[in-house]
Each structure stands twice: as C-alpha cells, then as structure tokens.
Amino acid sequence: MTVTATDRTVREPARLTACKGPVLHPRPTGRDQYAISEVAEVTGLSAHTLRWYERIGLMPHVDRTHTGQRRFSNRDLDWLDLVTKLRLTGMPVADMVRYAELVREGAHTFPERERLLTAHREDVRQRIAELQSTLQVLDYKIDVYADARRASERV
C-alpha cells in the first residue's frame, strides 16, 4: 500500500487496517466513495467531528466533488478506524495530529512514528494496570456484599 500524499510511491510495511478487532460499523461493500453522512454512520463519528479532524490536520486530504462536497474513500475509512482506536486508548489529539503529519511525510519518519506509538503503548499499559487494580477492589467489595447477602438469606 502506498501512503505518501504527493506521489504515492513509498510503501508502508502494513495496511492501516491491520487494527484487529470486531468491525463495529460495517461499511457498504463494493464502494469507494462516501458522503460525510455515510461516513458518520459507518464510523460512529459525527459529521462535525469529521470536519474538525480534517481542519486540524488529523485527516489526510479528503477528495471533493465538483460542488465541494466531501467524498471519503475506503482508505479514509481505514485511517478513521486507526484514529478511533488511538482515541479510545486516550492518545491526546495533538499526538494523533503529529502522527498523521509523520505519516504524510513518508517512510523516513518510521523511527519517530515507532517512538511515538511505543511511548503511548507504555501509557496504555500503565492505565490498564491501574484499571486492573481498581477492578480488584471492585471485585473485593462485590464479594463482601454478596457474602453478607448470602449470610442474611441463611438466617
């Protein structure tokens, strides 16, 4: 897959759709042109958010019709899938915009992209550990109340 916005000659090592997981919003099959309302439906993002992503540089160039209406491609949907996953992990918008800039700059930015994602992965792992610890507290409290309820039912 090619990724540079200018000449599309640099080859990425993996497709952006390499994001594993269930497809929450299946896209129409056999198409590669979508209006903003269709993208909003497919991605779960609002049209306002899609316009904002484009305005701040998070979205690559989105094609337009002769009347100026946005026309998103499957490639754009793949990118939005990645952006949505990054957002779900808590990546700051500024970091996502920086990542998008690096992608547009080409393959020579692979090391910086790797550093950015590696640092973010560490943040995600720390948050997961905190959540697991919090879950243990919740499990303990639920067990205390369940034990008390069972004890009262025996009386």
Rosetta constraint file for C-alpha pairs under 8 A:
AtomPair CA 1 CA 11 HARMONIC 5.63 0.50
AtomPair CA 1 CA 12 HARMONIC 5.89 0.50
AtomPair CA 1 CA 14 HARMONIC 7.51 0.50
AtomPair CA 1 CA 15 HARMONIC 6.49 0.50
AtomPair CA 2 CA 8 HARMONIC 5.10 0.50
AtomPair CA 2 CA 9 HARMONIC 5.81 0.50
AtomPair CA 2 CA 10 HARMONIC 5.42 0.50
AtomPair CA 2 CA 11 HARMONIC 4.71 0.50
AtomPair CA 2 CA 12 HARMONIC 6.12 0.50
AtomPair CA 3 CA 8 HARMONIC 5.54 0.50
AtomPair CA 3 CA 9 HARMONIC 7.36 0.50
AtomPair CA 3 CA 10 HARMONIC 6.17 0.50
AtomPair CA 3 CA 11 HARMONIC 6.60 0.50
AtomPair CA 3 CA 12 HARMONIC 6.54 0.50
AtomPair CA 3 CA 103 HARMONIC 7.39 0.50
AtomPair CA 3 CA 104 HARMONIC 7.18 0.50
AtomPair CA 3 CA 106 HARMONIC 7.19 0.50
AtomPair CA 4 CA 8 HARMONIC 4.61 0.50
AtomPair CA 4 CA 9 HARMONIC 6.70 0.50
AtomPair CA 4 CA 10 HARMONIC 6.19 0.50
AtomPair CA 4 CA 103 HARMONIC 7.41 0.50
AtomPair CA 4 CA 104 HARMONIC 5.50 0.50
AtomPair CA 4 CA 105 HARMONIC 6.88 0.50
AtomPair CA 4 CA 106 HARMONIC 5.65 0.50
AtomPair CA 5 CA 60 HARMONIC 7.70 0.50
AtomPair CA 5 CA 61 HARMONIC 7.83 0.50
AtomPair CA 5 CA 104 HARMONIC 6.03 0.50
AtomPair CA 10 CA 106 HARMONIC 6.75 0.50
AtomPair CA 10 CA 107 HARMONIC 6.45 0.50
AtomPair CA 11 CA 107 HARMONIC 7.56 0.50
AtomPair CA 12 CA 107 HARMONIC 7.15 0.50
AtomPair CA 14 CA 18 HARMONIC 6.79 0.50
AtomPair CA 16 CA 78 HARMONIC 6.03 0.50
AtomPair CA 16 CA 79 HARMONIC 6.37 0.50
AtomPair CA 16 CA 82 HARMONIC 6.70 0.50
AtomPair CA 17 CA 78 HARMONIC 5.46 0.50
AtomPair CA 17 CA 79 HARMONIC 7.68 0.50
AtomPair CA 17 CA 81 HARMONIC 7.42 0.50
AtomPair CA 17 CA 82 HARMONIC 7.31 0.50
AtomPair CA 19 CA 81 HARMONIC 7.79 0.50
AtomPair CA 19 CA 82 HARMONIC 6.71 0.50
AtomPair CA 24 CA 43 HARMONIC 7.95 0.50
AtomPair CA 25 CA 41 HARMONIC 7.57 0.50
AtomPair CA 25 CA 42 HARMONIC 4.89 0.50
AtomPair CA 25 CA 43 HARMONIC 5.74 0.50
AtomPair CA 25 CA 44 HARMONIC 7.09 0.50
AtomPair CA 26 CA 42 HARMONIC 6.25 0.50
AtomPair CA 27 CA 42 HARMONIC 5.69 0.50
AtomPair CA 31 CA 74 HARMONIC 7.80 0.50
AtomPair CA 32 CA 72 HARMONIC 7.52 0.50
AtomPair CA 32 CA 73 HARMONIC 4.86 0.50
AtomPair CA 32 CA 74 HARMONIC 5.25 0.50
AtomPair CA 33 CA 71 HARMONIC 5.66 0.50
AtomPair CA 33 CA 72 HARMONIC 5.52 0.50
AtomPair CA 33 CA 73 HARMONIC 5.00 0.50
AtomPair CA 33 CA 74 HARMONIC 7.31 0.50
AtomPair CA 34 CA 38 HARMONIC 5.82 0.50
AtomPair CA 34 CA 39 HARMONIC 6.26 0.50
AtomPair CA 34 CA 71 HARMONIC 5.28 0.50
AtomPair CA 34 CA 72 HARMONIC 4.94 0.50
AtomPair CA 34 CA 73 HARMONIC 6.36 0.50
AtomPair CA 35 CA 39 HARMONIC 6.37 0.50
AtomPair CA 35 CA 69 HARMONIC 7.52 0.50
AtomPair CA 35 CA 70 HARMONIC 6.17 0.50
AtomPair CA 35 CA 71 HARMONIC 5.23 0.50
AtomPair CA 35 CA 72 HARMONIC 6.41 0.50
AtomPair CA 36 CA 40 HARMONIC 6.07 0.50
AtomPair CA 36 CA 47 HARMONIC 6.11 0.50
AtomPair CA 36 CA 50 HARMONIC 7.67 0.50
AtomPair CA 36 CA 70 HARMONIC 6.32 0.50
AtomPair CA 36 CA 71 HARMONIC 6.97 0.50
AtomPair CA 36 CA 72 HARMONIC 7.12 0.50
AtomPair CA 37 CA 41 HARMONIC 6.28 0.50
AtomPair CA 37 CA 47 HARMONIC 6.44 0.50
AtomPair CA 38 CA 42 HARMONIC 6.09 0.50
AtomPair CA 39 CA 43 HARMONIC 5.83 0.50
AtomPair CA 39 CA 44 HARMONIC 7.92 0.50
AtomPair CA 39 CA 45 HARMONIC 7.74 0.50
AtomPair CA 39 CA 47 HARMONIC 7.94 0.50
AtomPair CA 39 CA 72 HARMONIC 7.31 0.50
AtomPair CA 39 CA 77 HARMONIC 7.46 0.50
AtomPair CA 40 CA 44 HARMONIC 5.43 0.50
AtomPair CA 40 CA 45 HARMONIC 4.95 0.50
AtomPair CA 40 CA 46 HARMONIC 5.21 0.50
AtomPair CA 40 CA 47 HARMONIC 5.66 0.50
AtomPair CA 40 CA 50 HARMONIC 7.59 0.50
AtomPair CA 41 CA 45 HARMONIC 7.27 0.50
AtomPair CA 43 CA 77 HARMONIC 7.61 0.50
AtomPair CA 43 CA 80 HARMONIC 7.47 0.50
AtomPair CA 43 CA 81 HARMONIC 7.40 0.50
AtomPair CA 45 CA 49 HARMONIC 6.24 0.50
AtomPair CA 45 CA 50 HARMONIC 6.77 0.50
AtomPair CA 46 CA 50 HARMONIC 6.35 0.50
AtomPair CA 47 CA 51 HARMONIC 6.21 0.50
AtomPair CA 48 CA 52 HARMONIC 6.14 0.50
AtomPair CA 49 CA 53 HARMONIC 6.02 0.50
AtomPair CA 50 CA 54 HARMONIC 6.36 0.50
AtomPair CA 51 CA 55 HARMONIC 6.15 0.50
AtomPair CA 52 CA 56 HARMONIC 6.15 0.50
AtomPair CA 53 CA 57 HARMONIC 6.26 0.50
AtomPair CA 53 CA 58 HARMONIC 4.90 0.50
AtomPair CA 53 CA 59 HARMONIC 5.52 0.50
AtomPair CA 54 CA 58 HARMONIC 5.75 0.50
AtomPair CA 54 CA 59 HARMONIC 4.63 0.50
AtomPair CA 54 CA 60 HARMONIC 6.95 0.50
AtomPair CA 54 CA 61 HARMONIC 7.47 0.50
AtomPair CA 54 CA 62 HARMONIC 7.71 0.50
AtomPair CA 55 CA 59 HARMONIC 7.93 0.50
AtomPair CA 56 CA 97 HARMONIC 7.40 0.50
AtomPair CA 57 CA 97 HARMONIC 6.17 0.50
AtomPair CA 57 CA 100 HARMONIC 7.35 0.50
AtomPair CA 57 CA 101 HARMONIC 7.56 0.50
AtomPair CA 58 CA 96 HARMONIC 6.79 0.50
AtomPair CA 58 CA 97 HARMONIC 4.87 0.50
AtomPair CA 58 CA 100 HARMONIC 5.78 0.50
AtomPair CA 58 CA 101 HARMONIC 7.85 0.50
AtomPair CA 59 CA 76 HARMONIC 7.72 0.50
AtomPair CA 59 CA 79 HARMONIC 7.72 0.50
AtomPair CA 59 CA 80 HARMONIC 7.81 0.50
AtomPair CA 59 CA 100 HARMONIC 7.34 0.50
AtomPair CA 60 CA 76 HARMONIC 7.71 0.50
AtomPair CA 60 CA 100 HARMONIC 7.62 0.50
AtomPair CA 60 CA 104 HARMONIC 7.68 0.50
AtomPair CA 62 CA 70 HARMONIC 6.38 0.50
AtomPair CA 62 CA 71 HARMONIC 6.51 0.50
AtomPair CA 62 CA 72 HARMONIC 6.03 0.50
AtomPair CA 62 CA 76 HARMONIC 7.64 0.50
AtomPair CA 63 CA 70 HARMONIC 5.89 0.50
AtomPair CA 63 CA 71 HARMONIC 5.26 0.50
AtomPair CA 63 CA 72 HARMONIC 6.55 0.50
AtomPair CA 64 CA 68 HARMONIC 5.14 0.50
AtomPair CA 64 CA 69 HARMONIC 5.20 0.50
AtomPair CA 64 CA 70 HARMONIC 4.47 0.50
AtomPair CA 64 CA 71 HARMONIC 5.36 0.50
AtomPair CA 65 CA 69 HARMONIC 5.25 0.50
AtomPair CA 65 CA 70 HARMONIC 6.49 0.50
AtomPair CA 65 CA 71 HARMONIC 6.67 0.50
AtomPair CA 72 CA 76 HARMONIC 5.81 0.50
AtomPair CA 72 CA 77 HARMONIC 7.28 0.50
AtomPair CA 73 CA 77 HARMONIC 6.45 0.50
AtomPair CA 74 CA 78 HARMONIC 6.17 0.50
AtomPair CA 75 CA 79 HARMONIC 6.29 0.50
AtomPair CA 76 CA 80 HARMONIC 6.15 0.50
AtomPair CA 77 CA 81 HARMONIC 6.12 0.50
AtomPair CA 78 CA 82 HARMONIC 6.55 0.50
AtomPair CA 79 CA 83 HARMONIC 6.20 0.50
AtomPair CA 80 CA 84 HARMONIC 5.90 0.50
AtomPair CA 81 CA 85 HARMONIC 6.32 0.50
AtomPair CA 82 CA 86 HARMONIC 6.18 0.50
AtomPair CA 83 CA 87 HARMONIC 6.08 0.50
AtomPair CA 83 CA 96 HARMONIC 7.26 0.50
AtomPair CA 84 CA 88 HARMONIC 6.15 0.50
AtomPair CA 85 CA 89 HARMONIC 6.38 0.50
AtomPair CA 86 CA 90 HARMONIC 6.67 0.50
AtomPair CA 86 CA 91 HARMONIC 5.64 0.50
AtomPair CA 86 CA 96 HARMONIC 7.44 0.50
AtomPair CA 87 CA 91 HARMONIC 5.33 0.50
AtomPair CA 87 CA 92 HARMONIC 7.26 0.50
AtomPair CA 87 CA 93 HARMONIC 7.56 0.50
AtomPair CA 89 CA 124 HARMONIC 6.38 0.50
AtomPair CA 90 CA 124 HARMONIC 7.68 0.50
AtomPair CA 91 CA 95 HARMONIC 6.55 0.50
AtomPair CA 91 CA 96 HARMONIC 6.74 0.50
AtomPair CA 91 CA 120 HARMONIC 6.88 0.50
AtomPair CA 92 CA 96 HARMONIC 6.46 0.50
AtomPair CA 93 CA 97 HARMONIC 6.10 0.50
AtomPair CA 94 CA 98 HARMONIC 6.17 0.50
AtomPair CA 95 CA 99 HARMONIC 6.09 0.50
AtomPair CA 95 CA 116 HARMONIC 7.84 0.50
AtomPair CA 96 CA 100 HARMONIC 6.18 0.50
AtomPair CA 97 CA 101 HARMONIC 6.20 0.50
AtomPair CA 98 CA 102 HARMONIC 6.23 0.50
AtomPair CA 99 CA 103 HARMONIC 6.24 0.50
AtomPair CA 99 CA 113 HARMONIC 6.37 0.50
AtomPair CA 99 CA 116 HARMONIC 7.53 0.50
AtomPair CA 100 CA 104 HARMONIC 6.29 0.50
AtomPair CA 101 CA 105 HARMONIC 6.24 0.50
AtomPair CA 102 CA 106 HARMONIC 6.69 0.50
AtomPair CA 102 CA 109 HARMONIC 5.81 0.50
AtomPair CA 102 CA 110 HARMONIC 8.00 0.50
AtomPair CA 102 CA 112 HARMONIC 7.76 0.50
AtomPair CA 102 CA 113 HARMONIC 6.74 0.50
AtomPair CA 103 CA 107 HARMONIC 7.45 0.50
AtomPair CA 103 CA 109 HARMONIC 7.18 0.50
AtomPair CA 103 CA 113 HARMONIC 7.85 0.50
AtomPair CA 105 CA 109 HARMONIC 6.83 0.50
AtomPair CA 106 CA 110 HARMONIC 7.83 0.50
AtomPair CA 109 CA 113 HARMONIC 6.15 0.50
AtomPair CA 110 CA 114 HARMONIC 6.03 0.50
AtomPair CA 111 CA 115 HARMONIC 6.24 0.50
AtomPair CA 112 CA 116 HARMONIC 6.15 0.50
AtomPair CA 113 CA 117 HARMONIC 6.13 0.50
AtomPair CA 114 CA 118 HARMONIC 5.87 0.50
AtomPair CA 115 CA 119 HARMONIC 6.08 0.50
AtomPair CA 116 CA 120 HARMONIC 6.29 0.50
AtomPair CA 117 CA 121 HARMONIC 5.97 0.50
AtomPair CA 118 CA 122 HARMONIC 6.37 0.50
AtomPair CA 119 CA 123 HARMONIC 6.53 0.50
AtomPair CA 120 CA 124 HARMONIC 6.23 0.50
AtomPair CA 121 CA 125 HARMONIC 6.13 0.50
AtomPair CA 122 CA 126 HARMONIC 6.22 0.50
AtomPair CA 123 CA 127 HARMONIC 6.27 0.50
AtomPair CA 124 CA 128 HARMONIC 6.10 0.50
AtomPair CA 125 CA 129 HARMONIC 6.20 0.50
AtomPair CA 126 CA 130 HARMONIC 6.27 0.50
AtomPair CA 127 CA 131 HARMONIC 6.10 0.50
AtomPair CA 128 CA 132 HARMONIC 6.05 0.50
AtomPair CA 129 CA 133 HARMONIC 6.21 0.50
AtomPair CA 130 CA 134 HARMONIC 6.20 0.50
AtomPair CA 131 CA 135 HARMONIC 5.98 0.50
AtomPair CA 132 CA 136 HARMONIC 6.28 0.50
AtomPair CA 133 CA 137 HARMONIC 6.61 0.50
AtomPair CA 134 CA 138 HARMONIC 6.36 0.50
AtomPair CA 135 CA 139 HARMONIC 6.05 0.50
AtomPair CA 136 CA 140 HARMONIC 6.11 0.50
AtomPair CA 137 CA 141 HARMONIC 6.23 0.50
AtomPair CA 138 CA 142 HARMONIC 6.06 0.50
AtomPair CA 139 CA 143 HARMONIC 6.08 0.50
AtomPair CA 140 CA 144 HARMONIC 6.26 0.50
AtomPair CA 141 CA 145 HARMONIC 6.38 0.50
AtomPair CA 142 CA 146 HARMONIC 6.01 0.50
AtomPair CA 143 CA 147 HARMONIC 5.93 0.50
AtomPair CA 144 CA 148 HARMONIC 6.21 0.50
AtomPair CA 145 CA 149 HARMONIC 6.06 0.50
AtomPair CA 146 CA 150 HARMONIC 6.11 0.50
AtomPair CA 147 CA 151 HARMONIC 6.07 0.50
AtomPair CA 148 CA 152 HARMONIC 6.19 0.50
AtomPair CA 149 CA 153 HARMONIC 6.24 0.50
AtomPair CA 150 CA 154 HARMONIC 6.47 0.50
AtomPair CA 151 CA 155 HARMONIC 6.83 0.50
